[in-house]
C-alpha cells in the first residue's frame, strides 16, 4: 500500500473493508469523487456533533465559520491542514495531517508531503488516512479505509491513548459509513458502454 510509504511504523492502525458490487474502475471513481458531507448516520452524526462541541463553546461569542455544502478530497486539502500525500490513480489515495488530536479543540498542523515522513515535532502526532480499491474477482472491488496514527513522544502517546479509548468506536463508525457511501455511489453508477 502507498500508505506504507508514509506510515511504515505506527502506534495505531484501524482498518475497515467492504466488498463492493461494482468493478474497481467505477468504485475508485466513486471514491475519488466522494463528498464527505454525505457521510452520516446516527452514530456518525453524534460523533461529529460531539467532537465539535469544544470548538463551538470556545467560539460561542464569535461568528461560526460557514459549514461547507460540499467537501471533496480537493476541497479538504484546499481549505484545511490536510494534504494529499500521494495517489496511485485508480487504486489508492493517501492523506495526512499533523496535530494534537487529543485536545478538546484540536491543534492542527499542515505538513507538506515532502516533509511528512520526517516530521516529528514533540507534542504532535500524525494521521495517515488511506482509501483504496482493489479488484475482487471480475466484477467486485475490495474497498479499504486504513487509518494510522504516529505519535512522536511518550507524553503525546499517553494523552492520545486516553483519547483513543473513547473515540475508536466512533472512528470505526465513520470508516464504515464512508465505505458504504462510496459503495452506494459505485453500485448506483451506470456501467460505461
Secondary structure, 3 states (H helix, E strand, C coil): CCHHHHCCCCCEEEEEEEEECCCHHHHHHHHHCCCHHHCCCHHHHHHHHHHHHHHHHHCCCCCCCCCCCCCCHHHHHHCCCCEEEEEECCCEEEEEEEEECCCCCCEEECCCHHHHCCCCCCCCEEEEEEEEEEEECCCEEEEEEEEEEEECCHHHHHHHHHHHHHHHHHHHHHHHHHHHHHHHHHHHCCCCC
